[in-house]
Amino acid sequence: MEFISSILNFLSDKELSIPLGQVIIFVIINSFCLLLGKHKLGLLISYCFVMYWGFIFNHTYFINILGKTTWGLSIYILSGVAMFILAVIGFFQDNRG
């Protein structure tokens, strides 16, 4: 229990910045995808926005936090690669089904 508590304390005192304009664009694009019934496209757009916000826009923030540990930086890089691979696989999936 103490390990989980220490992780929650570590995560609760951190702040991320995401520009309001990008959040508005994200909501508008996903709303149109949902209204038009393009759920898969909406999910792919969500993956792309999350990947951009987490792994490109705020990369210096995460590297400053995780740069002191080798395992933290490895998990950060592997998560980014995994999200990229999932997005590429999603683009090549067939919509008929």
Disulfide bonds with the S-S distance in Angstrom:
none
